[in-house]
């Protein structure tokens, strides 16, 4: 299905080059805890060389016609889709995520982003405005040049697509810095798409500290939930949130059913399609998350499900697995990693909004309620970039994390230029 190389150097100027320091670090899979490849370490000279190569390639790539760049992005999407299963396996092996998530969401969404921006860049237009009979202002959008982007360990391939698709569409070259915890799957992606772009357009320098995960994704469950919507909300509780807020008036009734749903999750080998809970990304994340659970229990939190390491037997005993865990009374402000879910109660609408906003920066919040008016008001009152009403955390390219239109989507990747022409 997919075979990782025994060692990965940095990818610079269209080829693999050894690290300036000559040093490599071991990269274990979260599935078994065993090392499956070595990754080049980075020093400033490595990043400097990659940036220089990217800058050299930018001159040619920026002059490539928009239509041609759009075709190339579409071809990248095609290649990802043609290698969907292999890339999903590579991502699961590197991150510990269940294959049902990488195959059903992460990798298809990566392809979708390239296809979306292939169309968006064709629709981008310059600006022309007349000042008077003899004077016209022409507006142009030019690429910024080289985009250097650190990636998080929570979405390595999808995170790369979030950067690569708009950056390449607007004529920039890119230096990616994958997280040290998940440095390998980006090389699986390179192996299937790199020949589509000129050397130096995509560069990868390994071994950097990760950007923080996307952040809390709380879900608010109002007491009026009923029928099929309640059933969907219970699924969202079990698999689609990192902090649950449940209204007190039907708190125990809802939480009891939700805990049963969590206890029905299957912790197992990430490459098994029946697995719903995979491994944590690293031994360090396992240790930190276990410490969070223990601290919560010591300070008054009530463990309603799980709470310990998952013992799966065989080669998986060395993996970084934790039981799906529900902690009642823990606000989760320490941001434990999945599959740990803190739960707190709230009294009314204002209390729910206050608690969510106190939780800090959220990449998105799900609000579950039969009353769409309540959902709308919550969406306006909650401080988050994305709000989902009665759904859980989908990220289609066109939604683009709350940015309002395609020009805004692309804005960080180009700079505006105005030329005022007087023709008299």
Buried (B, 14 or more C-beta within 10 A) or exposed (E): EBEBBEEBBBBBBBEBBEBBEEEBBEBBBBBBBEEBBBBBBBEEEBBEBBBBBBBBBBEBBBEBEBEEBBBBBBBBBBBBBEBBBBBBBBBBBBBBBBBBBBBBBBBBBBBBBBBBBBBBBBEBEEEEEEEEEEEBEEEEBEBBBBBBBBBBBBBBBBBBBBBBBBBBBBBBBBBBBBBBBBBBBBBBBBBBBBEBBBBBBBBBBBBBEBBEBBBBBBBBBBBBBEEEBBEBBBEBBBBBBBBBBBBEBBBEEBBEBBBEBBBEBEBBBBBEEEBBBBBBBBBEBBEBBBEBBBEBBEEEBEBBBBBEBBEBEEEBEBBBBBBBBBBBBBBBEBBBBBBBBBBBBBEEBEBBBBBBBEBEEBBBBBBBBBEEEBBBBBBEBBEBEBBBBBEBBEBEBEEBEEBEEBBEBBBEBBEEEEEEEEEE
